[in-house]
Amino acid sequence: MSIQFGFIYFFLLMVGAGQSIVFAIFPALSRELMMTELQAGLVISAAALMSFVVSPFWGRRVDKAGSKSSLIQGVAGYGFFNLAFAGVLWLAIDTTMSVVAVFLLLVLIRCLFAFFTAAILPAAQTYLIAHTSAEERPAKMAMIGMMFGLGMILGPAAGSALVSVGILAPIVLSALIMLLPLPFAARHLHEAPVIQKQQFEGAGKIRFRDARIRPYFLLMLTVYAIFSAIQQTIAFSLQDLLSFDAVTTAQWVGIAFMICAVASVICQGVIIQKWQFSGQQLIAIGLVSILISLTVFIAGQGVVAVVIAFAALGVGFGFVYPGIVSKASLSVTGQLQGQVTGALQAAMSLGFIVGPLIGAGLYAEIGQWVYGVLLCLLVSTSLYVWFNRDKSEESEVLV
């Protein structure tokens, strides 16, 4: 299975790299195209909203049609619509298209991009779940997070080297690299077992309020809302606390998120792979680390405190993500794995929608204490998961 897993990990690496390249290039380019900050934000937010809406659809499709076909469609859509995104930006730079037309085209393309990209993670996770034992699952889920995180690290580094060729070159190249191995993946990946397709109709539907996955859905939503809220507010926090100018702030924010990503990659790619943790242990370690991070954000005053907080945040996400996925996957039968991973991806997308709103809205009113609100939110959700863990574990099935 090494070559099949290799394709899965490669696609996830490129998703992380491609996304981080777009996030690094598009905001600055949008100003050159005379777009407002709100318009630029809506282009990105529209994709997150689309991902939230369609993730359950892809989860059901993975269970019904198999993970291979959904993965191939997702990767193809990712590459094609990333190229289309670069194409519209190129036309906007070289022609006299109106700002409104450019904005509407970019929103449309990013929504189509998100529609297909939403298939990749549920298909990848379901494929690995179908080909691993329950004991191997936490480590394999950690590898998914590691590859995505590694892409988030390598993407901006490669993008900064390629941008001298042309500002759109990194986006185009990342899309082409994603598409090149697709024919080989289609040939070597094995489709889902036939029994899974035959039993799909009688397996039922997973909804967000389903008692088996509700604790994990809420936990995934909470931790990603916290992460995106920190992402939204940390620059303001550094400027207010340390009186940094825009350039210095951008430099330290970049360093902080790099430290966060490296810590997460080390946890998922080394520590979890070497020592066998249960899903419950991964969640516990991750939540404690995120709590430590938020405490340091509240109490810390300098750059050193920010670095420590982001390192702890990276450790927390490195452990909690594979823990949530593995525990949720064990709470249902094999015929519902795609729906579970789709629901968890919807939770992540919803977190990226509400997190910035919570962070920016509260920071304007209470400043640094926004991190105290996030800490209370995490504690509340953790207690809910703790007191409802038996409900999800009563039906736990090894698949």
BAGU-852072 format. One line per field, with one value per residue (C-alpha): residue number from 1; residue in three letters; z, y, x negated. Coordinates in steps of 0.05 Angstrom, whole numbers, plus 5000, padded with zeros to 4 digits. Layout:
// BAGU-852072
pos	[NUM  ...]
code	[Ala  ...]
pz	[Z  ...]
py	[Y  ...]
px	[X  ...]
This chain:
// BAGU-852072
pos	[1  2  3  4  5  6  7  8  9  10  11  12  13  14  15  16  17  18  19  20  21  22  23  24  25  26  27  28  29  30  31  32  33  34  35  36  37  38  39  40  41  42  43  44  45  46  47  48  49  50  51  52  53  54  55  56  57  58  59  60  61  62  63  64  65  66  67  68  69  70  71  72  73  74  75  76  77  78  79  80  81  82  83  84  85  86  87  88  89  90  91  92  93  94  95  96  97  98  99  100  101  102  103  104  105  106  107  108  109  110  111  112  113  114  115  116  117  118  119  120  121  122  123  124  125  126  127  128  129  130  131  132  133  134  135  136  137  138  139  140  141  142  143  144  145  146  147  148  149  150  151  152  153  154  155  156  157  158  159  160  161  162  163  164  165  166  167  168  169  170  171  172  173  174  175  176  177  178  179  180  181  182  183  184  185  186  187  188  189  190  191  192  193  194  195  196  197  198  199  200  201  202  203  204  205  206  207  208  209  210  211  212  213  214  215  216  217  218  219  220  221  222  223  224  225  226  227  228  229  230  231  232  233  234  235  236  237  238  239  240  241  242  243  244  245  246  247  248  249  250  251  252  253  254  255  256  257  258  259  260  261  262  263  264  265  266  267  268  269  270  271  272  273  274  275  276  277  278  279  280  281  282  283  284  285  286  287  288  289  290  291  292  293  294  295  296  297  298  299  300  301  302  303  304  305  306  307  308  309  310  311  312  313  314  315  316  317  318  319  320  321  322  323  324  325  326  327  328  329  330  331  332  333  334  335  336  337  338  339  340  341  342  343  344  345  346  347  348  349  350  351  352  353  354  355  356  357  358  359  360  361  362  363  364  365  366  367  368  369  370  371  372  373  374  375  376  377  378  379  380  381  382  383  384  385  386  387  388  389  390  391  392  393  394  395  396  397  398  399]
code	[Met  Ser  Ile  Gln  Phe  Gly  Phe  Ile  Tyr  Phe  Phe  Leu  Leu  Met  Val  Gly  Ala  Gly  Gln  Ser  Ile  Val  Phe  Ala  Ile  Phe  Pro  Ala  Leu  Ser  Arg  Glu  Leu  Met  Met  Thr  Glu  Leu  Gln  Ala  Gly  Leu  Val  Ile  Ser  Ala  Ala  Ala  Leu  Met  Ser  Phe  Val  Val  Ser  Pro  Phe  Trp  Gly  Arg  Arg  Val  Asp  Lys  Ala  Gly  Ser  Lys  Ser  Ser  Leu  Ile  Gln  Gly  Val  Ala  Gly  Tyr  Gly  Phe  Phe  Asn  Leu  Ala  Phe  Ala  Gly  Val  Leu  Trp  Leu  Ala  Ile  Asp  Thr  Thr  Met  Ser  Val  Val  Ala  Val  Phe  Leu  Leu  Leu  Val  Leu  Ile  Arg  Cys  Leu  Phe  Ala  Phe  Phe  Thr  Ala  Ala  Ile  Leu  Pro  Ala  Ala  Gln  Thr  Tyr  Leu  Ile  Ala  His  Thr  Ser  Ala  Glu  Glu  Arg  Pro  Ala  Lys  Met  Ala  Met  Ile  Gly  Met  Met  Phe  Gly  Leu  Gly  Met  Ile  Leu  Gly  Pro  Ala  Ala  Gly  Ser  Ala  Leu  Val  Ser  Val  Gly  Ile  Leu  Ala  Pro  Ile  Val  Leu  Ser  Ala  Leu  Ile  Met  Leu  Leu  Pro  Leu  Pro  Phe  Ala  Ala  Arg  His  Leu  His  Glu  Ala  Pro  Val  Ile  Gln  Lys  Gln  Gln  Phe  Glu  Gly  Ala  Gly  Lys  Ile  Arg  Phe  Arg  Asp  Ala  Arg  Ile  Arg  Pro  Tyr  Phe  Leu  Leu  Met  Leu  Thr  Val  Tyr  Ala  Ile  Phe  Ser  Ala  Ile  Gln  Gln  Thr  Ile  Ala  Phe  Ser  Leu  Gln  Asp  Leu  Leu  Ser  Phe  Asp  Ala  Val  Thr  Thr  Ala  Gln  Trp  Val  Gly  Ile  Ala  Phe  Met  Ile  Cys  Ala  Val  Ala  Ser  Val  Ile  Cys  Gln  Gly  Val  Ile  Ile  Gln  Lys  Trp  Gln  Phe  Ser  Gly  Gln  Gln  Leu  Ile  Ala  Ile  Gly  Leu  Val  Ser  Ile  Leu  Ile  Ser  Leu  Thr  Val  Phe  Ile  Ala  Gly  Gln  Gly  Val  Val  Ala  Val  Val  Ile  Ala  Phe  Ala  Ala  Leu  Gly  Val  Gly  Phe  Gly  Phe  Val  Tyr  Pro  Gly  Ile  Val  Ser  Lys  Ala  Ser  Leu  Ser  Val  Thr  Gly  Gln  Leu  Gln  Gly  Gln  Val  Thr  Gly  Ala  Leu  Gln  Ala  Ala  Met  Ser  Leu  Gly  Phe  Ile  Val  Gly  Pro  Leu  Ile  Gly  Ala  Gly  Leu  Tyr  Ala  Glu  Ile  Gly  Gln  Trp  Val  Tyr  Gly  Val  Leu  Leu  Cys  Leu  Leu  Val  Ser  Thr  Ser  Leu  Tyr  Val  Trp  Phe  Asn  Arg  Asp  Lys  Ser  Glu  Glu  Ser  Glu  Val  Leu  Val]
pz	[5000  5003  4933  4944  5010  4976  4926  4983  5023  4961  4944  5015  5015  4951  4979  5038  4994  4943  4995  5032  4966  4949  5019  5013  4943  4935  4990  4965  4892  4906  4927  4860  4826  4866  4906  4976  5037  5045  4973  4981  5046  5014  4959  5012  5058  5002  4991  5065  5065  5003  5036  5097  5055  5009  5056  5079  5005  4991  5054  5029  4959  4986  5023  4962  4903  4937  4960  4897  4848  4896  4907  4832  4821  4878  4856  4783  4806  4852  4796  4742  4784  4813  4742  4727  4788  4763  4693  4718  4759  4697  4655  4710  4710  4634  4613  4634  4668  4719  4793  4802  4745  4772  4842  4818  4774  4830  4879  4828  4814  4887  4903  4847  4872  4942  4917  4888  4939  4994  4966  4978  5054  5065  5008  5033  5105  5085  5039  5096  5145  5097  5091  5163  5229  5288  5323  5263  5252  5298  5267  5196  5213  5241  5175  5140  5185  5179  5103  5101  5152  5115  5052  5091  5108  5040  5000  5020  5016  4945  4927  4949  4905  4844  4849  4815  4752  4756  4813  4789  4774  4842  4836  4765  4781  4844  4804  4749  4799  4831  4764  4736  4778  4772  4715  4754  4818  4780  4756  4823  4875  4894  4897  4961  4976  4940  5005  5028  4966  4972  5045  5036  5027  5092  5133  5143  5145  5194  5217  5258  5318  5316  5387  5361  5329  5360  5413  5360  5312  5366  5388  5317  5306  5371  5361  5289  5310  5363  5313  5262  5316  5337  5264  5257  5320  5332  5287  5324  5391  5372  5347  5410  5461  5429  5384  5322  5254  5197  5169  5236  5255  5190  5201  5271  5252  5197  5246  5297  5248  5221  5292  5301  5236  5252  5322  5292  5239  5290  5334  5277  5235  5291  5361  5343  5291  5342  5403  5397  5427  5432  5403  5473  5494  5432  5447  5520  5504  5449  5491  5549  5500  5470  5540  5557  5493  5508  5580  5554  5504  5563  5611  5564  5544  5498  5435  5474  5503  5433  5408  5467  5457  5383  5397  5447  5397  5344  5392  5411  5339  5323  5374  5376  5301  5292  5359  5339  5270  5297  5354  5309  5257  5311  5334  5270  5223  5159  5115  5147  5147  5089  5122  5188  5154  5113  5177  5210  5149  5153  5226  5206  5152  5199  5249  5196  5183  5255  5286  5251  5267  5341  5344  5307  5339  5410  5403  5383  5450  5501  5469  5496  5538  5475  5489  5557  5521  5475  5535  5567  5502  5498  5570  5561  5498  5531  5590  5544  5506  5572  5600  5534  5516  5538  5488  5430  5457  5470  5395  5381  5327  5304  5228]
py	[5000  5047  5076  5087  5122  5162  5191  5209  5244  5280  5309  5333  5364  5402  5425  5456  5487  5514  5544  5579  5606  5637  5666  5697  5726  5746  5799  5843  5832  5850  5920  5929  5909  5964  5915  5933  5893  5871  5846  5808  5777  5757  5720  5676  5671  5649  5588  5571  5577  5533  5480  5479  5470  5415  5374  5330  5318  5293  5251  5215  5209  5177  5125  5111  5115  5101  5144  5136  5169  5226  5238  5240  5289  5333  5336  5350  5406  5434  5439  5465  5520  5542  5552  5589  5633  5651  5663  5714  5750  5752  5782  5833  5854  5859  5885  5938  5892  5928  5915  5888  5839  5814  5807  5768  5722  5708  5692  5644  5609  5603  5573  5522  5509  5498  5452  5403  5413  5394  5322  5313  5308  5262  5217  5215  5200  5148  5114  5109  5086  5031  5005  5010  4976  5013  5012  5043  5097  5153  5151  5152  5210  5246  5237  5271  5331  5330  5331  5388  5426  5413  5441  5503  5511  5495  5534  5605  5587  5561  5618  5672  5639  5635  5702  5735  5697  5726  5741  5687  5635  5600  5591  5563  5517  5489  5473  5438  5398  5375  5352  5316  5252  5247  5195  5151  5157  5138  5075  5053  5072  5017  5032  5023  4952  4932  4913  4985  5008  4953  4970  5045  5053  5016  5050  5115  5187  5220  5289  5340  5328  5252  5233  5189  5245  5308  5315  5309  5356  5410  5399  5405  5468  5498  5486  5512  5573  5587  5579  5625  5676  5677  5682  5743  5780  5765  5821  5871  5843  5851  5922  5943  5910  5922  5983  5947  5978  5940  5910  5886  5858  5819  5790  5766  5739  5699  5673  5655  5615  5581  5558  5534  5494  5464  5443  5410  5373  5346  5321  5288  5263  5241  5235  5204  5158  5133  5123  5092  5137  5124  5175  5195  5208  5250  5293  5302  5322  5369  5404  5415  5445  5492  5513  5529  5569  5611  5623  5648  5693  5724  5731  5742  5811  5802  5768  5708  5696  5698  5647  5601  5608  5590  5531  5504  5518  5477  5420  5424  5420  5367  5321  5341  5335  5261  5246  5275  5241  5173  5175  5198  5144  5090  5113  5089  5030  5026  5046  5115  5135  5184  5219  5226  5256  5301  5326  5339  5378  5419  5434  5458  5503  5531  5545  5586  5625  5642  5646  5711  5742  5724  5745  5812  5830  5817  5845  5912  5913  5877  5873  5820  5789  5758  5701  5692  5684  5633  5595  5593  5568  5512  5492  5491  5448  5401  5391  5376  5324  5294  5286  5260  5213  5151  5165  5164  5105  5059  5047  5048  4997  4975  4980]
px	[5000  4940  4948  5023  5011  4956  5006  5053  4999  4972  5041  5051  4981  4999  5066  5030  4977  5026  5072  5015  4989  5057  5063  4993  5002  5075  5084  5027  5046  5119  5097  5061  5126  5162  5204  5223  5202  5275  5278  5213  5238  5304  5267  5233  5294  5340  5295  5298  5374  5379  5334  5379  5442  5417  5373  5432  5449  5379  5380  5442  5414  5350  5391  5435  5387  5320  5262  5220  5268  5283  5209  5195  5252  5229  5157  5177  5223  5170  5119  5166  5199  5133  5109  5174  5163  5094  5123  5174  5120  5076  5133  5146  5073  5066  5135  5184  5235  5278  5264  5335  5328  5261  5290  5351  5309  5261  5317  5349  5283  5264  5333  5324  5254  5280  5336  5286  5230  5280  5277  5203  5199  5259  5237  5164  5184  5235  5185  5133  5187  5209  5137  5113  5129  5159  5091  5056  5108  5084  5015  5044  5090  5029  4994  5052  5044  4969  4969  5019  4977  4913  4946  4965  4891  4861  4914  4894  4820  4827  4874  4825  4771  4817  4851  4791  4811  4882  4929  4977  4923  4928  5004  4998  4940  4973  5036  4996  4955  5021  5048  4987  4990  5066  5066  5018  5059  5122  5086  5056  5107  5156  5230  5270  5294  5358  5392  5387  5426  5478  5493  5494  5569  5584  5531  5569  5545  5499  5523  5485  5530  5519  5499  5442  5404  5433  5378  5324  5360  5365  5293  5267  5309  5283  5209  5210  5251  5199  5142  5174  5191  5118  5098  5143  5121  5048  5023  5067  5042  4969  4979  5017  4972  4904  4917  4891  4898  4932  4869  4842  4911  4915  4846  4861  4930  4896  4844  4897  4939  4876  4859  4931  4928  4860  4883  4945  4905  4855  4912  4949  4891  4844  4873  4941  4908  4857  4902  4971  5025  5099  5147  5168  5096  5083  5144  5124  5052  5075  5127  5079  5028  5079  5101  5029  5022  5083  5060  4993  5029  5067  5010  4951  4927  4867  4843  4816  4886  4916  4865  4879  4954  4950  4904  4955  5011  4974  4965  5039  5063  5011  5043  5116  5132  5113  5145  5212  5212  5192  5242  5298  5282  5286  5355  5390  5388  5347  5406  5409  5335  5342  5400  5361  5300  5346  5379  5312  5289  5353  5336  5267  5296  5348  5293  5256  5320  5340  5270  5248  5316  5309  5236  5241  5308  5286  5215  5244  5282  5238  5170  5123  5178  5207  5159  5193  5260  5228  5200  5269  5299  5248  5258  5334  5330  5279  5325  5383  5341  5318  5388  5416  5358  5397  5452  5403  5364  5423  5429  5354  5338  5270  5270]
